[in-house]
Amino acid sequence: MFALLITGSCFAAAPEPFSDTHKPVLHGRHWVAITGKPLGATAGARMFERGGNAVDAACAMLAAVCTMYDDVSWGGETQALIYDPLT
């Protein structure tokens, strides 16, 4: 009986196989605005379309998401990759 429990626990701990998320590949020529919430990404895209930079878009996305979802706040929620070819 003990041997069956040990053998069963070894097979139960196997990792799950890779699964495809079926999400489309995204490409951008000049900018990309991506969030977990579509309305947040729209706010970032609009900021870029109005001539804003990556920091402006990140602030717009965070502001939009913070007003719609109570589990997100200004503290520690912004991740931004900013590339400036001049630096």
N, C-alpha and C positions, 0 to 999 in steps of 0.2 A: 504494500500500500504506500509506504514512504517513497519507494522508488518511482511509483507512478506520479506522485505529487512533484517530485523533483524534475522528472522528465517533462511533465506537463508545463511546469513553470518555465523551463528553458525554451519551449516552443512558443509560449505566450509572449515572451519578451522580444520576439523578432521585430525588427523595424518595418514600418509600412513601406510598400513600394512607392516609387516616384509616381506622382499623378500630375497630369497636365491641367492647368487652371483654365484653359480655353480663353484666355484674355488676349486681345489683339496686341501685336507689337506696335509700339508708338515711336514715331520718328518726328523730329523737329529740325527745321533749317536754322531758325534764329533763336527760338526760345521754346520751353516746355513748362507747363504748369500742371503739376500732378498732386492730387490729394486723395485721401480715402473717401471724400465726399464730393460728388459732381458739382454741387453749387459752389464749393470752395475753389475748385479748379476753374470754374467759370469766372469767378472774381479775379483770380490771378491772370487769366487770359485777357480779360478786359483791361486790366492795368497795363499789361504789355502792349495791347493795341492802342492805348492812349499815350504811349511813349514812356511809360515807366520802366524802371530797371528791375533786376532780380529781387532786390531788397523791398522795393515797393510792392511787387507781386506777392512776395512771401507775407508781408504785413497784411495785404488785402485778403489773401487766402485764410490766414489765421483769424482775422477779424470776422470774416464771413462764417467760418466754421464755429467760432466761439459763440456767436449770437444764435446759432441754430441748434447746437448740441451742448447739453449741460455737462457732459463728461470731459470736455476739452476746455482748457483755460490758457491764458497767456503765459503762464509759468512753465518753462521747459518744454514747450510743444513745437517749437520751430526748428526744423532741420532744413538747411539750405546749402546747396552746392553752388558756389559762385565762381565763375571763371572770367577773369579779366585778362585779355591777351596783352595788355600794356604793362602788367606787373609780373 
